[in-house]
Amino acid sequence: MDEPADLVEKELLSINLNLLLAHSQTALAEAWETLLRQVTPYLRSDDTVRPILLSIAATLSYDVAAEQRSGDMTATIHGTRLSLLLSILELAWFSSTDKAREVQSFLEVVQNLLGVKTNDAQSPARSFLGEFPIPFHRALLQIIYFVTKQSRSLIGRPKVVNGTQRVNVTITVEATLTMVIDALRVVFIAARSRKDVVLDRDMELLVAVFEQCTRADLTSSSAFWLARCQETDVIRASLDLYVHIDLVGLLDLPLLLSRKQPLYSPHILLFHMALVSNATAAERFASEGVLAAYSNNFISSAISSGQINVTLPELPTERSPAHVAYCAMVSVVAAVISALGRQNHYFDSEACGFVQLYGDQISRALSWTIGDTITLPLVEEIEQVVNPFYAIAASVPPAANVNPAVNKVLRVFTTHALQLIQQLDYAITHPNHLTS
């Protein structure tokens, strides 16, 4: 019978061996990851390498999904394996000419990802919440983004994916959306209380995955993910965050100068654009108070007084984040009006209030003349400004029932539009003048 001291010594030896094994596994995976990133420029376009890489990715993703060990050390190994898997997929890259073997390996990766996302021992949710010393969810999100985008490409091609495989992709996408929507709510709420570059990166990846997974060619019905959005109240959380943050970045000028864009704002707007690209989601978005949020935020007073310029003095060589945000807001409002159509006249009236509030900025864009400077951001602004008026005009009922506020807004726009058409006509017929 072993003495207590012998038992302790054996236990310590076992722990040391496990630690050595874990470190060796991590070091080996990191070495492979470094090597793959170094050879990417030389092998990415090699069609003979891609099938081998996808086959390896399928095997590795199966092992990652099957992980049953818990603990921080295993979480570190788990993250290293995910980073290695990401490197393999980045080297394999996208393709529009997949052979049957490549498609099969890729769809195995898709199916294995479902196991990774639902793994209890190494839960992605715990990584999002910061419960692991080295989080692994960012590598996982990048893998999901790659897989989702390639899945859309495969599904869009005839006779490449059969019915069973399509169902497997749908199941994985739905599981992804559940995870992403839950995480987005956590991130939106956390961003209210702190400015964090890491949190900004999480938000960027989550929104990018959400935007891909909600595309109509991947999810034919929005009922599932919209119900999840309603359960978590994630849409309202995004609008609440948008109202309270610095949309320009001027409150932290050194960070703005280094990043060239503010925290959070671009990702929230992309989230809103993804929502309004779906008609049913756009209706839900309208009811959550988008116009109130877009009319009362960090740059509202500057817009209402017509002071949003294409550039900022602090960023003379970059497009102003305020201008980007303004154009995005106008685009979202126009998309909501178009999605609602003639069945929701209440929103038309509220949208007219939004247009009148920002009338000075809108008039400034529509008042462009051939003698003024023209830039691509200004062209975008003019285009985006025209879209809400077109959407309102297309959604109004017969003339006898037009809301007086809508009628007034459209009449004012007509005058500006006719003047703008004259200037554009002159610019097109006198290209030398425009160039000068």
Secondary structure, DSSP 8 states (H G I E B T S, - for coil): ---HHHHHHHHHHHHHHHHHHHHHHHHHHHHHHHHHHHHHHHHTT-TTTHHHHHHHHHHHHHHHHT----SHHHHHHHHHHHHHHHHHHHHH---SS--HHHHHHHHHHHHHHHHHHT-STT-HHHHHTT-SSS--HHHHHHHHHHHHHHHHHHHTSTTTS-HHHHHHHHHHHHHHHHHHHHHHHHHHHHHHH---HHHHHHHHHHHHHHHHHT-TTT-S--HHHHHHHHHHTHHHHHHHHHHHS-SS-GGGHHHHHHHSS-SSHHHHHHHHHHHHTSHHHHHHHHHTTHHHHHHSSTTHHHHHTT---SEETTEEEEE-HHHHHHHHHHHHHHHHHHHHGGG-HHHHHHHHHHHHHTHHHHHHHHT--TTS---HHHHHHHHHHHHHHHHHHHH---GGG--HHHHHHHHHHHHHHHHHHHHHHHHHH-HHHHH-
